[in-house]
Amino acid sequence: MYTERMKIILNGERKMYVCICNGFTEKDVKNAVGLGASSVAGVYKSMDCSPQCGKCGCDIKGMLDEEKSLSAHFGSMKHLAAE
């Protein structure tokens, strides 16, 4: 699981910043994945930015791996439900 870097609470909503340099959050990464980003470079590209210090790359990769794992798990469940 990826590490948490910085959390803030804004209007009652918890936000976890993944990339402090570019100012994007966990939710931004999940949105990028939902729009088709499947790599760290794809996440940056979808947000029209580029890595600065590079420390968030491992966290983004971890989030992508989690999303792929969940997709594979739920995809197999759909297959079983169709039978």
Secondary structure, 3 states (H helix, E strand, C coil): CCCCCEEEEECCEEEEEEECCCCEEHHHHHHHHHCCCCCHHHHHHHCCCCCCCCCCHHHHHHHHHHHHHHHHHHHHHHHHHHC
